[in-house]
Amino acid sequence: MSAEATNPATPGPVAPATTRRRSLPRIDLRRLGRAALLGSPARGRLPDAIGHVVEAHRAHHPDADLEPLRRAYVLAESSHRGQMRKSGEPYITHPLAVTLILAELGAETTTLTASLLHDTVEDTDVTLEQVREQFGEEVRYLVDGVTKLEKVDYGAAAEPETFRKMLVATGSDVRVMSIKLADRLHNMRTLGVMRPEKQERIAKITRDFLIPLAERLGVQALKTELEDLVFAILRPEEYEHTRELIVDNASRADDPLAEFADAMRAVLREAGIQAEVLIRPRHFVSVHRVSRKRGELRGCDFGRLLVLVNEDADCYAVLGELHTCMTPVVSEFKDFIAVPKFNLYQSLHTAVARADGQVAEVLIRTHQMHKVAEAGVVALGNPYAGPQEEQTREGAPADGDRLDGERVDPTRPGWLSRLLAWQEAAPDTDTFWSTLREDLAQDREITVFRPDGGTLGLPDGATCVDAAYAQYGEDAHACIGARVNGRLATLSTVLRDGDTVQLLMGQDPASEPSREWLEHAHTPAARIAIQRWLATHPAPAEPEETVDPARTVTDIPATDTPLSRPDTAITVAGRPDAGVRLAGCCTPVPADEVTGFAVRGGMVTVHRVECAAVARMTDAGRAAVDVSWGDTTECRVTLVAESFGRPHLLADLTEAMALEGAEIVSATVEPPSQQRVRHTYTIQLPDAGHLPTLMRAMRNVPGVYDVSRAQHHASAS
């Protein structure tokens, strides 16, 4: 079954009551169980067991039709009757608890109806068709979205494929994930009955997948409690230490946050601003993070002050008064009202200090902003209601309050659209599962602007390569460069929030991505698209060079061996007289970690250890030879520069190389192709350690978008 319960003899780690939110109270599972065992009520009368669900629901939706809830409870209770949780309670207590969590967050009736039924199709004889007939297509869709796939059909892939199914369903209706998050929260609250290894496995899945999804959907009330529960299971010693810090702070006689709150109330009262000032304790994980950042904690570090007002303008009025009448910490100011976060969050952040050094962090927001900050997409009510219905819903944004950027359509945020796009291209379950974990780990997003006025939402650390695939999909294979804020930039350029990016596209439909792009791709969409192209277009293998044993390393022309120097530069272990040559496929230079392989004629070819040819020869059973660098630091190396065509580029590039002390041994410039020019230079440097500086200088030449060491693909033959 999908839910577990706590055995009272072996309670699981749960955050103390001081950290729980009043909006998510624990329910008396035994009382619910007794109510369920009394049987179904008379037709038309609300069951006692859902009385507290109804009470919470009416607090947010006073005019809600409760009949669907009554019928959903009757069906859920009758279908789960006889099923028990591991703690001994009737199974119906689980869907009731999940539904209460959603009701407290303000979910509308359809979500609560589906929540009551969310395990019926998975664990009982109820079918999706029956759910559709009795409750309609919306409820059927939500129940189907959270129903697990059978292990008998999918084996080890059942869990990741269930997540894929839920994410796809969430793409059409975000309420699917709302139900899943509430379901996981109740299961995490009651996880103590499970074996420790299973607790750990479930906690890790929650940490890697559910908590990031709660963050992205803005459901902070669920996210913070899930974080604390996971923290208690996976890091029990640090959890216990943090608990002791919180308990010790609560026992202190003085409370600087309370003193700050009183002072703020006085300031705002004198200014005639109607506001509510609350002390908002930090949850366990937040206290732990602050303690690691600041060391010894002071009283104000255990919480923040929350100021709630009625209108947006009041937020700025409060900010002005606090900064005028108290001592502001200017570096702590952030305006998430003018520039909301991607997950619906809006608030002003600031901090004020007093003479003794205590600093209080302050959050300023309207009551509606606070509701959305806590409940995220759940606070939207029915996000799929028509315009007329939406306008009549209490608390709904008016037409003039439309959200912008990634918030234009809160039912399909930008990050979710991108996730759904790349998951379709994921070639197998393992790739999907590992890539999803990486994607969700990118917890900060940036917005970059396109010249046409559009925007792209990308994870922090994204490059121009990522922007190209985000905008053009697989057509980005034809990208030949970019302008960032009006200046030519390499495709490896890391973008910053607010940058304007113009992607330069070639016209040749047969254009192909560079293999080096994988090094600069951070988004799953870019990586998967490039990898898929590379898998279907393998590079032709080139036979490894053979060398006449009568020739020494210094006899080999630069065109054959990009890197050469006196024999004494490389020492072969146990073979001091062996002839040595440096492989042209990876162009090793002093300080590179190298290995060698014997070739025909008694020569030893030296490769960088990360060279692809090394892996192929090792797999083929070729024995490696120990080699090491001698005292010589002089090197000869071949560099490849990629650039856009422009007048005087060759002169500027060679001048930059000469200024860095490089002697150009040979140079080749290929004819321009689709506005791109490829330059190949074999250069001599007196010190290999200067190579990175030389390559940076070449990249800084206007029009040059990439410089790399020569890479040829050699076979293992």
Secondary structure, DSSP 4 states (H G I P E B T S, - for coil): -------TTSPPP---GGGS-TTS----HHHHHHHHHT-PPPTTSPPGGGHHHHHHHHHH-TT---HHHHHHHHHHHHHHTT-B-TTSSBTTHHHHHHHHHHHHHT--HHHHHHHHTTTHHHHSS--HHHHHHHH-HHHHHHHHHHPPPPHHHHGGGHHHHHHHHHHHHHHH-THHHHHHHHHHHHHHHT-TTS-HHHHHHHHHHIIIIIHHHHHHTT-HHHHHHHHHHHHHHH-HHHHHHHHHHHHHHHT-S--HHHHHHHHHHHHHHHTT---EEEEEEPPHHHHHHHHHHHSS--GGGGEEEEEEESSHHHHHHHHHHHHHHSEE-GGG-EETTTS--TTS---EEEEEE-TTS-EEEEEEEEHHHHHHHHHGGGGGSSTT--HHHHHHSTTPPPGGG---GGGSSTTS-HHHHHHHHHHHH--SHHHHHHHHHHHHH---EEEEE-TTS-EEEEETT-BHHHHHHHHHGGGGGGEEEEEETTEEE-TTPBP-TT-BEEEEE-S-TT----TTHHHH--SHHHHHHHHHHHHHSPPPPBPPP---TTS-GGGS-TTT-S----GGGEEETT-TT--EEE-TTT---TTS-EEEEE-GGG-EEEEETT-HHHHHHHHTTPPEE-EEE-S---EEEEEEEEEE--TTHHHHHHHHHHHTT-EEEEEEEPPPBTTEEEEEEEEEES-GGGHHHHHHHHHTSTTEEEEEE----B---
